[in-house]
Amino acid sequence: MNLPLESQRLILRDFVESDWPAVHQYASDREVVRYLTFGPNCEEDNKKFLQREISLQGEEPRQHFALAVTLKAQKQLIGICHISVNDADNKTGSIGYCFTKQFWGQGYATEAVKAVISFGFQELGLHRIFATCHPENIASARVLQKIGMHQEGYLRENHCIKGEWRDSWLYAILEHEWTSLDFRRCWKD
């Protein structure tokens, strides 16, 4: 696999153990994780998360890619973007992402997700990539729309998160849709 991934402003690479302080910065922030299935995490939670993700890097065939999103110029870790092969027979994968609050609203999530989706179609040979997001998480839904995903449905009470049942929007994109996208149109915002 061709890792790390590189975009205009970002490098997406495998996590290393020394990343835990930067992971802790976003994963312990109540506002950052309010729509996510985890957190806010303590230091020990984040160290265990990194150990688990690092151990998955050696799987053959590798089915899960949790990538540290770093600023190219400063080499600063600002978040995570992941892609998983959910069904190899049907060539289906899923994505997710989370960023440190100070980097919200600057286009980094859109840029990272675009790189991960390209990786999914070009390197992993996927046919369909999907994502879910909480209906109130307008910023996340906007990222998915900007990169060309289509809203396919509304999943009622599909996750029990932090003790309560939550709904999700379901978004997806197909390989032929991705290859035909005109990103000049998608990147106007």
N, CA and C of each residue as an Amber inpcrd file, in Angstrom:
protein
   567
   0.8360000  -1.1840000   0.0000000   0.0000000   0.0000000   0.0000000
   0.8810000   1.2480000   0.0000000   0.4120000   2.2380000  -0.6970000
   1.1720000   3.4820000  -0.8020000   0.8330000   4.4210000   0.3540000
   1.4920000   4.2140000   1.4780000   1.3350000   5.0980000   2.6300000
   2.7020000   5.7090000   2.9180000   2.7720000   6.8980000   3.3930000
   1.6750000   7.7830000   3.7670000   0.9740000   8.4030000   2.5550000
  -0.2150000   8.9560000   2.8270000  -0.9540000   9.6900000   1.8020000
  -0.5820000  11.1530000   1.9200000  -0.5630000  11.8310000   0.7970000
  -0.1880000  13.2350000   0.8080000  -1.2050000  14.0320000   0.0080000
  -1.6030000  15.1810000   0.5550000  -2.4720000  16.1130000  -0.1590000
  -1.7730000  17.4660000  -0.1900000  -2.4710000  18.4860000  -0.5700000
  -1.8370000  19.8020000  -0.7020000  -1.2170000  20.2720000   0.6100000
  -1.9620000  20.1500000   1.7210000  -1.4870000  20.6780000   3.0070000
  -1.2270000  19.6130000   4.0600000  -1.5630000  18.3490000   3.7490000
  -1.5680000  17.3120000   4.7760000  -0.7480000  16.0890000   4.3990000
  -0.2970000  15.3920000   5.4210000   0.2450000  14.0460000   5.2850000
  -0.5650000  13.1630000   6.2160000  -1.0720000  12.0480000   5.6750000
  -1.8190000  11.0760000   6.4530000  -0.9370000   9.8370000   6.5710000
  -0.5710000   9.4910000   7.7870000   0.3960000   8.4160000   8.0220000
  -0.1300000   7.4960000   9.1100000   0.5110000   6.3350000   9.2300000
   0.1850000   5.4290000  10.3220000   0.5310000   6.0900000  11.6580000
  -0.2520000   5.7520000  12.6780000   0.0280000   6.2430000  14.0250000
   1.2590000   5.5590000  14.5970000   1.9290000   6.2690000  15.4980000
   3.0180000   5.7270000  16.3020000   2.6960000   6.0420000  17.7650000
   3.3280000   5.3130000  18.6800000   3.0020000   5.4740000  20.1050000
   3.1830000   6.8930000  20.6130000   4.1600000   7.5950000  20.0930000
   4.4260000   8.9620000  20.5690000   3.3450000   9.9590000  20.1480000
   2.3510000   9.5150000  19.3840000   1.2520000  10.4010000  18.9770000
   0.2100000  10.5960000  20.0730000   0.3100000   9.8390000  21.1730000
  -0.7810000   9.8550000  22.1310000  -1.0970000  11.2380000  22.7130000
  -0.1440000  12.1360000  22.9700000  -0.5390000  13.4510000  23.5010000
  -1.4310000  14.2390000  22.5220000  -1.1280000  14.1490000  21.2380000
  -1.9510000  14.8570000  20.2400000  -3.3210000  14.1990000  20.1070000
  -3.3610000  12.8670000  20.1660000  -4.6460000  12.1530000  20.1440000
  -5.4570000  12.5490000  21.3710000  -4.7910000  12.6110000  22.5040000
  -5.4830000  12.9760000  23.7470000  -6.0910000  14.3750000  23.6560000
  -5.4360000  15.2630000  22.9330000  -5.9470000  16.6310000  22.8130000
  -7.3450000  16.6520000  22.2000000  -7.5880000  15.8800000  21.1320000
  -8.9370000  15.8900000  20.5480000  -9.8580000  14.8700000  21.2030000
  -9.3410000  13.7080000  21.5930000 -10.2090000  12.6410000  22.1040000
 -10.6880000  12.8860000  23.5310000 -10.0820000  13.8320000  24.2260000
 -10.5130000  14.1650000  25.5880000 -11.4060000  15.4020000  25.6190000
 -11.6020000  16.0270000  24.4870000 -12.3890000  17.2640000  24.4000000
 -13.8670000  16.9180000  24.2250000 -14.6640000  17.2440000  25.2200000
 -16.0980000  16.9210000  25.2270000 -16.8190000  17.4660000  23.9830000
 -16.4670000  18.6720000  23.5560000 -17.1230000  19.2500000  22.3820000
 -16.7470000  18.5070000  21.0970000 -15.4900000  18.0970000  20.9820000
 -15.0270000  17.3830000  19.7900000 -15.7300000  16.0320000  19.6530000
 -15.9170000  15.3170000  20.7540000 -16.4370000  13.9500000  20.6920000
 -17.9430000  13.8440000  20.9490000 -18.6510000  14.9480000  21.0380000
 -20.0600000  14.8870000  21.4320000 -20.9180000  14.0300000  20.5030000
 -20.5790000  13.9220000  19.2240000 -21.3610000  13.1100000  18.2920000
 -20.7220000  11.7440000  18.0150000 -19.5920000  11.4620000  18.6350000
 -18.8360000  10.2530000  18.3180000 -19.1470000   9.1190000  19.2920000
 -18.7260000   7.9130000  18.9290000 -19.0240000   6.7340000  19.7360000
 -18.0990000   6.5980000  20.9390000 -17.0730000   7.4070000  21.0390000
 -16.1170000   7.3260000  22.1420000 -16.0110000   8.6730000  22.8280000
 -15.3850000   8.6270000  23.9910000 -14.9630000   9.8240000  24.6830000
 -16.0330000  10.5200000  25.4940000 -15.5720000  11.5520000  26.1790000
 -14.1880000  12.0030000  26.2210000 -13.2980000  10.9710000  26.9150000
 -12.1310000  10.7660000  26.3470000 -11.2000000   9.7360000  26.8090000
 -10.1850000  10.2830000  27.8070000  -9.7810000   9.4050000  28.7210000
  -8.6710000   9.7320000  29.6190000  -7.3590000   9.3440000  28.9200000
  -6.2350000   9.6830000  29.5200000  -4.9370000   9.3770000  28.9140000
  -4.7810000   7.8790000  28.6610000  -5.1780000   7.0520000  29.6220000
  -5.0320000   5.6060000  29.4780000  -5.8650000   5.0870000  28.3020000
  -7.0980000   5.6120000  28.1280000  -7.9450000   5.2200000  26.9880000
  -7.2310000   5.4970000  25.6740000  -6.6080000   6.6600000  25.5890000
  -5.9460000   7.0530000  24.3400000  -4.6880000   6.2290000  24.0740000
  -3.9720000   5.8790000  25.1100000  -2.8090000   5.0120000  24.9320000
  -3.2430000   3.6270000  24.4560000  -4.3240000   3.0960000  25.0260000
  -4.8530000   1.7870000  24.5950000  -5.3520000   1.8550000  23.1580000
  -6.0210000   2.9470000  22.8020000  -6.4870000   3.1320000  21.4240000
  -5.3100000   3.0510000  20.4530000  -4.2440000   3.7810000  20.7640000
  -3.0710000   3.7840000  19.8790000  -2.4280000   2.4010000  19.7940000
  -2.3300000   1.7160000  20.9000000  -1.7540000   0.3610000  20.8770000
  -2.5800000  -0.5510000  19.9700000  -3.9040000  -0.4560000  20.0730000
  -4.7860000  -1.2830000  19.2320000  -4.6170000  -0.9290000  17.7570000
  -4.6020000   0.3600000  17.4430000  -4.4660000   0.7880000  16.0470000
  -3.1020000   0.3960000  15.4780000  -2.0530000   0.5190000  16.2540000
  -0.7170000   0.1420000  15.7950000  -0.6520000  -1.3630000  15.5520000
  -1.2930000  -2.1550000  16.4130000  -1.2870000  -3.6090000  16.2130000
  -2.0240000  -4.0020000  14.9340000  -3.0600000  -3.2570000  14.5620000
  -3.8100000  -3.5610000  13.3370000  -3.0170000  -3.2400000  12.0690000
  -1.9800000  -2.4260000  12.1760000  -1.1740000  -2.0730000  11.0110000
  -0.4660000  -3.2870000  10.4150000  -0.2530000  -4.3260000  11.2200000
   0.4640000  -5.5010000  10.7460000  -0.4260000  -6.6100000  10.2140000
  -1.7350000  -6.4050000  10.1890000  -2.6360000  -7.4470000   9.6880000
  -2.4200000  -7.7070000   8.2050000  -2.5730000  -8.9550000   7.8250000
  -2.4880000  -9.3440000   6.4110000  -3.7000000 -10.1770000   6.0400000
  -4.5180000  -9.7920000   5.1190000  -4.4590000  -8.4750000   4.4740000
  -4.9710000  -7.4050000   5.4350000  -4.4260000  -6.2460000   5.2910000
  -4.8340000  -5.1440000   6.1580000  -6.2130000  -4.6580000   5.7390000
  -7.1100000  -4.5650000   6.7060000  -8.4930000  -4.1810000   6.4460000
  -8.8650000  -2.8310000   7.0650000  -8.0060000  -2.3050000   7.9120000
  -8.3270000  -1.0750000   8.6430000  -7.1170000  -0.1520000   8.6260000
  -7.3670000   1.0960000   8.2620000  -6.3140000   2.1040000   8.1590000
  -6.7330000   3.3400000   8.9520000  -6.2870000   3.4160000  10.1940000
  -6.4910000   4.6150000  11.0030000  -5.2530000   5.4720000  10.8030000
  -5.4370000   6.6320000  10.2080000  -4.2910000   7.4570000   9.8060000
  -4.2480000   8.7650000  10.5870000  -3.0700000   9.0820000  11.0760000
  -2.8320000  10.3510000  11.7430000  -2.7870000  11.4380000  10.6780000
  -3.5980000  12.4440000  10.8350000  -3.6260000  13.5700000   9.8990000
  -2.6840000  14.6370000  10.4480000  -1.6510000  14.9480000   9.6760000
  -0.6540000  15.9150000  10.1310000  -0.5230000  17.0500000   9.1190000
  -0.2540000  18.2380000   9.6450000   0.0400000  19.3730000   8.7720000
   1.3880000  19.1360000   8.1200000   1.4340000  19.2650000   6.8190000
   2.6600000  18.9700000   6.0690000   3.8210000  19.8650000   6.5190000
   3.5750000  21.1500000   6.6150000   4.6600000  22.0810000   6.9220000
   5.1610000  21.9320000   8.3570000   4.2370000  21.8510000   9.3170000
   4.6250000  21.8170000  10.7240000   4.7770000  20.3980000  11.2770000
   4.3080000  19.3940000  10.5380000   4.3220000  17.9990000  10.9970000
   3.5180000  17.8210000  12.2770000   2.5430000  18.6870000  12.4900000
   1.7070000  18.6430000  13.6890000   0.5010000  17.7460000  13.4520000
   0.2370000  16.8170000  14.3700000  -0.9260000  15.9410000  14.2750000
  -2.1690000  16.7290000  14.6740000  -3.1610000  16.7640000  13.7620000
  -4.3630000  17.5540000  14.0200000  -5.6370000  16.7130000  14.0560000
  -5.5300000  15.4160000  13.7750000  -6.7240000  14.5840000  13.8120000
  -6.4800000  13.1960000  13.2690000  -7.5770000  12.5010000  13.0410000
  -7.5630000  11.1410000  12.5150000  -8.5520000  11.0420000  11.3650000
  -8.2020000  10.2410000  10.3920000  -9.1190000   9.8950000   9.3010000
  -8.8940000   8.4160000   9.0350000  -9.9720000   7.6350000   9.0460000
  -9.7820000   6.2000000   8.8610000 -10.6770000   5.6530000   7.7670000
 -10.2300000   4.5390000   7.2140000 -11.0090000   3.7850000   6.2420000
 -10.8660000   2.3120000   6.6000000 -11.9850000   1.6060000   6.5420000
 -12.0040000   0.1740000   6.8360000 -12.7010000  -0.5580000   5.7130000
 -12.1840000  -1.7360000   5.3920000 -12.8620000  -2.6240000   4.4530000
 -13.8690000  -3.4090000   5.2780000 -15.1590000  -3.1320000   5.0620000
 -16.2090000  -3.7840000   5.8380000 -16.6600000  -5.1070000   5.2300000
 -16.6070000  -5.1930000   3.9060000 -17.0550000  -6.3930000   3.2000000
 -16.1790000  -6.5430000   1.9600000 -15.1500000  -7.3990000   2.0720000
 -14.1930000  -7.5640000   0.9710000 -14.8550000  -8.1600000  -0.2620000
 -15.7840000  -9.0980000  -0.0870000 -16.4510000  -9.7300000  -1.2310000
 -17.2380000  -8.7260000  -2.0590000 -17.9030000  -7.7960000  -1.3780000
 -18.6990000  -6.7850000  -2.0720000 -17.9790000  -5.4530000  -2.2160000
 -16.6920000  -5.4460000  -1.8780000 -15.8310000  -4.2740000  -2.0650000
 -16.4330000  -3.0120000  -1.4510000 -16.8370000  -3.1350000  -0.1890000
 -17.4580000  -2.0320000   0.5330000 -16.5840000  -1.6090000   1.6980000
 -16.4220000  -0.3060000   1.8500000 -15.6410000   0.2380000   2.9540000
 -16.3690000   1.3840000   3.6260000 -15.8610000   1.7830000   4.7890000
 -16.4330000   2.9110000   5.5240000 -15.3140000   3.8490000   5.9480000
 -15.6760000   5.0980000   6.1590000 -14.7190000   6.1140000   6.6000000
 -15.2340000   6.8180000   7.8420000 -14.3200000   7.4490000   8.5390000
 -14.6430000   8.2970000   9.6770000 -13.4910000   9.2460000   9.9250000
 -13.7310000  10.2800000  10.7130000 -12.6990000  11.2890000  10.9560000
 -13.0340000  12.0880000  12.2010000 -12.0050000  12.6940000  12.7770000
 -12.1450000  13.5420000  13.9520000 -10.9450000  14.4800000  13.9800000
 -11.1870000  15.7450000  14.2960000 -10.1130000  16.7470000  14.2770000
 -10.1100000  17.5880000  15.5420000  -8.9160000  18.0150000  15.9290000
  -8.7490000  18.9340000  17.0450000  -9.5310000  20.2100000  16.7390000
 -10.2350000  20.7070000  17.7400000 -11.1660000  21.8320000  17.5630000
 -10.5310000  23.0530000  16.8970000  -9.2920000  23.3790000  17.2280000
  -8.6870000  24.5890000  16.6620000  -8.4860000  24.4990000  15.1420000
  -8.6560000  23.2980000  14.5670000  -8.4730000  23.1310000  13.1270000
  -9.7970000  22.9300000  12.3870000 -10.9030000  23.1210000  13.0820000
 -12.2130000  23.0270000  12.4350000 -12.4060000  24.2120000  11.4860000
 -13.2060000  24.0090000  10.4620000 -13.6230000  25.0950000   9.5770000
 -12.5480000  25.6110000   8.6370000 -11.4600000  24.8610000   8.4520000
 -10.3690000  25.3090000   7.5970000 -10.1630000  24.4030000   6.3880000
 -11.0840000  23.4680000   6.1780000 -11.0100000  22.5910000   5.0200000
 -10.1310000  21.3670000   5.1930000  -9.5570000  21.1620000   6.3730000
  -8.6700000  20.0170000   6.5830000  -9.4190000  18.6880000   6.5250000
 -10.6090000  18.6470000   7.1120000 -11.3810000  17.3930000   7.0780000
 -11.7240000  17.0200000   5.6420000 -12.1820000  17.9690000   4.8660000
 -12.5240000  17.7040000   3.4710000 -11.3050000  17.1990000   2.7050000
 -10.1720000  17.8320000   2.9240000  -8.9340000  17.4440000   2.2310000
  -8.4910000  16.0330000   2.6380000  -8.5740000  15.7270000   3.9240000
  -8.1660000  14.4010000   4.4050000  -9.1130000  13.3140000   3.9050000
 -10.4100000  13.5790000   3.9610000 -11.3970000  12.5870000   3.5130000
 -11.2360000  12.3190000   2.0170000 -10.9810000  13.3560000   1.2560000
 -10.7580000  13.1710000  -0.1820000  -9.5650000  12.2390000  -0.4230000
  -8.4880000  12.4280000   0.3200000  -7.3000000  11.5720000   0.1650000
  -7.5990000  10.1250000   0.5470000  -8.3470000   9.9380000   1.6160000
  -8.6640000   8.5830000   2.0810000  -9.6140000   7.8760000   1.1160000
 -10.5510000   8.6070000   0.5510000 -11.4700000   7.9920000  -0.4150000
 -10.7150000   7.6070000  -1.6900000  -9.8290000   8.4570000  -2.1550000
  -8.9950000   8.0910000  -3.3120000  -8.2170000   6.8190000  -3.0210000
  -7.6440000   6.7290000  -1.8380000  -6.9130000   5.5410000  -1.4150000
  -7.8340000   4.3100000  -1.4370000  -9.0390000   4.4740000  -0.9370000
  -9.9890000   3.3590000  -0.9100000 -10.3270000   2.8230000  -2.2820000
 -10.5490000   3.7110000  -3.2280000 -10.8910000   3.2660000  -4.5820000
  -9.6490000   2.8010000  -5.3530000  -8.5550000   3.5500000  -5.2720000
  -7.3790000   3.2470000  -6.0820000  -6.5090000   2.1350000  -5.5080000
  -6.2910000   2.1280000  -4.1970000  -5.3790000   1.1600000  -3.5820000
  -6.0940000  -0.0750000  -3.0320000  -7.2810000   0.1440000  -2.4400000
  -7.9910000  -0.9770000  -1.8240000  -8.9670000  -1.6380000  -2.7830000
  -9.2080000  -1.0210000  -3.9390000 -10.0980000  -1.6050000  -4.9410000
 -11.5570000  -1.6510000  -4.5270000 -11.9750000  -0.6990000  -3.7000000
 -13.3600000  -0.6800000  -3.2460000 -14.2980000  -0.2090000  -4.3520000
 -15.5400000  -0.6340000  -4.2540000 -16.5950000  -0.2090000  -5.1810000
 -17.4940000   0.8390000  -4.5300000 -17.6990000   0.7230000  -3.2120000
 -18.6150000   1.6090000  -2.4900000 -17.9910000   1.9650000  -1.1460000
 -18.0330000   3.2490000  -0.8030000 -17.5430000   3.7270000   0.4810000
 -18.6740000   4.5170000   1.1360000 -18.9190000   4.2130000   2.4170000
 -20.0020000   4.9030000   3.1160000 -19.5010000   5.5240000   4.4120000
 -20.3170000   6.4120000   4.9460000 -20.0580000   7.0620000   6.2310000
 -21.3930000   7.3610000   6.8760000 -21.3900000   7.4520000   8.1800000
 -22.5780000   7.8960000   8.8950000 -22.2090000   9.1110000   9.7250000
 -23.1930000   9.9290000  10.0000000 -22.9730000  11.0540000  10.9140000
 -24.2610000  11.3770000  11.6460000 -24.1110000  11.9190000  12.8110000
 -25.2440000  12.3260000  13.6320000 -26.0180000  13.4190000  12.8910000
 -27.3490000  13.3730000  12.8890000 -28.1340000  14.3760000  12.1620000
 -27.8760000  15.8220000  12.5900000 -27.4210000  16.0350000  13.8110000
 -27.1370000  17.4030000  14.2630000 -25.7200000  17.8470000  13.9110000
 -24.9090000  16.9400000  13.4160000 -23.5250000  17.2720000  13.0850000
 -23.4610000  17.8160000  11.6520000 -23.9100000  19.0260000  11.5120000
 -24.0250000  19.6750000  10.2040000 -22.6660000  19.8190000   9.5220000
 -21.6310000  20.1170000  10.2890000 -20.2950000  20.2910000   9.6960000
 -19.8070000  18.9860000   9.0720000 -20.0230000  17.8600000   9.7500000
 -19.5990000  16.5770000   9.2050000 -20.4020000  16.2240000   7.9570000
 -21.7010000  16.4540000   7.9890000 -22.5450000  16.1940000   6.8130000
 -22.0670000  17.0400000   5.6380000 -21.6820000  18.2580000   5.9050000
 -21.2010000  19.1510000   4.8490000 -19.9120000  18.6150000   4.2150000
 -19.0090000  18.0770000   5.0280000 -17.7800000  17.4760000   4.4980000
 -18.1350000  16.3440000   3.5410000 -19.0370000  15.4690000   3.9550000
 -19.4130000  14.3170000   3.1300000 -20.0620000  14.7600000   1.8200000
 -20.8720000  15.7860000   1.8760000 -21.5070000  16.3100000   0.6620000
 -20.4770000  16.9530000  -0.2560000 -19.5340000  17.6960000   0.3140000
 -18.5260000  18.3880000  -0.5000000 -17.6330000  17.4300000  -1.2690000
 -17.4010000  16.2360000  -0.7230000 -16.5250000  15.2960000  -1.4290000
 -17.3160000  14.3880000  -2.3700000 -18.6070000  14.6550000  -2.5120000
 -19.3970000  13.9570000  -3.5150000 -20.2390000  12.8020000  -3.0330000
 -20.3150000  12.5950000  -1.7320000 -21.1610000  11.5180000  -1.2280000
 -22.6370000  11.9070000  -1.3410000 -23.4680000  10.8850000  -1.5210000
 -24.9170000  11.0850000  -1.5950000 -25.5480000  10.6070000  -0.3010000
 -26.5100000  11.3820000   0.1660000 -27.2530000  10.9390000   1.3490000
 -28.2010000   9.8340000   0.9140000 -28.0250000   8.6590000   1.4910000
 -28.8180000   7.4950000   1.1030000 -29.9480000   7.1890000   2.0640000
 -29.8410000   7.6710000   3.2730000 -30.9030000   7.3260000   4.2040000
 -30.7030000   7.8850000   5.5850000 -31.7020000   7.6040000   6.3810000
 -31.7420000   8.0130000   7.7750000 -31.8960000   6.7500000   8.6010000
 -30.9060000   6.4300000   9.4080000 -30.9110000   5.2160000  10.2070000
 -31.4130000   5.5610000  11.6110000 -32.5540000   5.0060000  11.9560000
 -33.1600000   5.3330000  13.2490000 -32.5640000   4.4730000  14.3620000
 -32.1330000   5.1480000  15.4110000 -31.5950000   4.5240000  16.6150000
 -30.6690000   3.3480000  16.2830000 -29.7100000   3.5870000  15.4050000
 -28.7990000   2.5270000  14.9720000 -27.5480000   2.4030000  15.8300000
 -27.3040000   3.3500000  16.7280000 -26.1430000   3.2920000  17.6200000
 -26.5890000   3.5970000  19.0520000 -26.0930000   2.8020000  19.9860000
 -26.2360000   3.1610000  21.3920000 -24.9230000   3.8060000  21.7840000
 -24.9570000   5.1080000  21.9450000 -23.7510000   5.8860000  22.2010000
 -23.8970000   6.5850000  23.5420000 -22.9510000   6.2910000  24.4230000
 -22.9190000   6.9240000  25.7420000 -24.2520000   6.7520000  26.4590000
 -24.8280000   5.5550000  26.3090000 -26.0410000   5.2040000  27.0310000
 -27.3520000   5.6330000  26.4070000 -27.3080000   6.2080000  25.2110000
 -28.5660000   6.5920000  24.5720000 -28.5680000   6.1700000  23.1100000
 -29.7490000   5.8380000  22.6230000 -29.8950000   5.4510000  21.2200000
 -29.8890000   6.7000000  20.3640000 -29.0910000   6.6510000  19.2900000
 -28.9660000   7.8110000  18.4040000 -29.2050000   7.4170000  16.9590000
 -29.7400000   8.3690000  16.2200000 -29.9760000   8.2120000  14.7890000
 -28.7140000   8.6200000  14.0360000 -28.6610000   8.2490000  12.7540000
 -27.5370000   8.6350000  11.8850000 -28.0380000   8.9020000  10.4780000
 -27.3680000   9.8340000   9.8120000 -27.5130000   9.9780000   8.3690000
 -26.5370000   9.0020000   7.7300000 -26.9380000   8.3790000   6.6300000
 -26.0710000   7.4750000   5.8800000 -25.7150000   8.1340000   4.5580000
 -24.4140000   8.2400000   4.2860000 -23.8900000   8.7970000   3.0390000
 -23.0380000   7.7390000   2.3560000 -22.9700000   7.7820000   1.0240000
 -22.0950000   6.8530000   0.2970000 -21.7100000   7.4330000  -1.0520000
 -20.6410000   6.8630000  -1.5940000 -20.1920000   7.2070000  -2.9360000
 -19.6840000   5.9310000  -3.6050000 -19.9480000   5.8180000  -4.8860000
 -19.5110000   4.6610000  -5.6710000 -18.2670000   5.0310000  -6.4640000
 -17.4790000   4.0300000  -6.8060000 -16.2250000   4.2850000  -7.5080000
 -16.4460000   5.0760000  -8.7930000 -17.4180000   4.6980000  -9.6140000
 -17.6220000   5.4120000 -10.8820000 -18.0960000   6.8420000 -10.6510000
 -18.7820000   7.1020000  -9.5400000 -19.1600000   8.4810000  -9.2150000
 -17.9150000   9.2850000  -8.8420000 -17.0320000   8.6630000  -8.0680000
 -15.8000000   9.3240000  -7.6430000 -14.9290000   9.6900000  -8.8330000
 -14.7510000   8.7480000  -9.7680000 -13.8680000   9.0040000 -10.9030000
 -14.4420000  10.0370000 -11.8580000 -15.7590000  10.2370000 -11.8340000
 -16.3600000  11.2130000 -12.7430000 -16.5630000  12.5840000 -12.1100000
 -16.2170000  12.7360000 -10.8250000 -16.4150000  14.0250000 -10.1610000
 -15.5190000  15.0980000 -10.7460000 -16.0650000  16.2870000 -10.8300000
 -15.3070000  17.4650000 -11.2270000 -15.0140000  18.2300000  -9.9440000
 -13.8080000  18.0810000  -9.4050000 -13.5150000  18.6850000  -8.1180000
 -13.3800000  20.2030000  -8.1660000 -13.3300000  20.7820000  -9.3440000
 -13.3990000  22.2430000  -9.3840000 -14.7420000  22.6840000  -8.8410000
 -15.7860000  21.9150000  -9.1380000 -17.1190000  22.2040000  -8.6360000
 -17.1880000  21.9640000  -7.1250000 -16.5960000  20.8590000  -6.6620000
 -16.6820000  20.4650000  -5.2580000 -15.8920000  21.3750000  -4.3230000
 -14.8470000  22.0380000  -4.8380000 -13.9530000  22.7820000  -3.9520000
 -14.1950000  24.2870000  -3.9680000 -15.3490000  24.7370000  -4.4400000
 -15.6190000  26.1700000  -4.4840000 -15.7090000  26.7850000  -3.1010000
 -16.2010000  26.0330000  -2.1130000 -16.4560000  26.5900000  -0.7790000
 -15.1990000  26.8720000  -0.0060000
